[in-house]
Amino acid sequence: MPLLVMKFGGTSVADLARIRNAAGKVMAEVEGGHDVILIVSAMAGKTNELVRWVSDISPFYDAREYDAVVSSGENVTAGLMALTLQEMGVPARSWQGWQVPIVTTGQHGAARFIEIPREAVDRKFAEGMKVAVVAGFQGVTREGRITTLGRGGSDTTAVAFAAAFGAVRCDIYTDVDGVYTTDPRISGKARKLDRIAYEEMLELASLGAKVLQTRSVELAMRYKVPVRVLSSFTPGGSSGGTIVCDEEDIVESRVVAGIAHSREEAKMTLQGVPDRPGIAAGIFGPLAEAGVNVDMIVQNISEGGLTDMTFSCPTDQVGRAERAVSEARARGEIAFAGLVADTGVAKVSVVGIGMRSHTGVAATMFRALAGEGINIKVITTSEIKVSVLIDRKYMELAVQALHDAFGLDKAA
């Protein structure tokens, strides 16, 4: 039988009624001639509750025990889903990560896949199982310790299984009915895309779009796994939604596919930094060791042998960044006159593979922002994106203005 991977997120399995709804969609695919590997998340809110319990017991918890606790939410959903399918007459069984086994690295809380052997699951399919309900977000080290993949890891689990088992497609069921040109909560003109290229989706995901987890898109692009994003709450089968696919599978792509935004950004500037070889390594090495997720980096023109170094990071990492550079200065590794943190900024980006072969995207973007009186603080570009930092209070206005400027409300 052709194999389909399906994944249901936390809101899609939030209670027994929603689990039954999801099981109905799975049964329809089985009746349509598919064997199914079904990846499930914990019920909505459960992982946050488990994380809170761990933190309440010990702020400086053992990461191995943290993973043992927070991975349990997916185990509950997998068992309930398998029972529901069995009651519907569908041969199904649940699989925890260690039972497959999903072998990962030992980086607790952010583990990565090493291998997903097929033998055990394939054997059960051969014996008549139609649905393997697999707990997402988790794995096991070669030494037998439970691991987790980081928030949103069930998306990554689904794509990894689709790649390992050669699935015809990976369907990600969530609470939205596809990928939009921008956040529909900000712009009423946002339009659902029928298809989007892997690279575009990867950029949108990394820039703040919450539809798919970034690592899942990386895996899909690497192994050419077609991914369909669907709503769990839309009646009917697996038609519709948005297909995330290779660029060659899109007949005619727009210059700009979408507008992304990230609200919780901070701009940090080290002032009076000596302009000499090695200073960037001296700054960003300690930041990396402290786990600060640095994004945009700008170095000003040197004057009098001194320069300013500006970078952006998430607002919840500002304290960590300040401590890292201050400790590096105390050790004599770097020097700077002052550190200024602006926590009132947001990042807005335009993304599109068509930017490779079309000019004028940045100019259109800057004109649109200027027309609304929005000042740009930092600019970065890549082959298929242009990102700017602006005052956070203008973020929604900027998204709407750019969506209009690039005509994204109109079909290609």
Order of alpha helices (4+ residues) and beta strands (2+ residues): beta-alpha-beta-alpha-alpha-alpha-beta-beta-beta-alpha-beta-beta-beta-alpha-beta-beta-alpha-alpha-beta-beta-beta-alpha-beta-beta-alpha-beta-alpha-beta-beta-alpha
